[in-house]
């Protein structure tokens, strides 16, 4: 079944890592993702003894959330791909079945580049922060 997220980003199952966009405007994007074990089985082998969602998946999820928010707000059109990450810092992990909330600041938006920075939270505690750039890809 197609959801609003599927209309906003090109990713498809099992690589859709954003559930909801709560806020989307020219200043910020706020969204959520719950990594439940049933729908994310392919990820559970990464840290099976610790029940942690892989950190790189949290980064991908935050970038997907930022991109979906940009599209939802009508701020950019076309296909954008992640081209760089900077200032990535992990503070803690996210466990399966916890809701991860992303608060993303739009730093620069043009028809060629999108620069954003964000913080991922679990239970109101920051677990990750990063800054990234996505570039328009001509296909």
GIWOPE-V903325 format. One record per backbone hydrogen bond with DSSP energy under -0.5 kcal/mol. NH is the residue of the N-H (numbers start at 1). CO is the residue of the C=O. Records with the same first field share a line. If there is no record, write none. Layout:
NH->CO / CO
This chain:
7->3 / 4
8->4 / 5
9->5
15->12
17->15
19->32
20->32
22->20 / 30
23->30
25->28
29->104
30->23
31->102
32->20
33->100
35->33 / 98
36->34
40->36
41->38
43->40
44->40 / 41
46->43
48->45
50->47
51->47
52->47
53->94
57->54
58->54
59->55
60->56
61->57
62->58
63->59
64->60
65->61
66->62
67->63
68->64
69->65
70->66
71->67
72->68
73->69
74->71
75->70
76->70
80->78
81->135
83->133
84->133
86->131
89->87 / 129
91->127
92->127
96->51
97->35
98->95
100->33 / 98
101->99 / 121
102->31
103->119
104->29 / 102
105->117
106->27
107->105 / 115
108->115
110->113
114->134
115->108
116->132
117->105
118->130
119->103
120->128
121->101
122->125
123->99
125->122
127->120
128->120
129->89
130->118
131->86
132->116
133->84
134->114
135->81
136->112
137->79
138->136
139->137
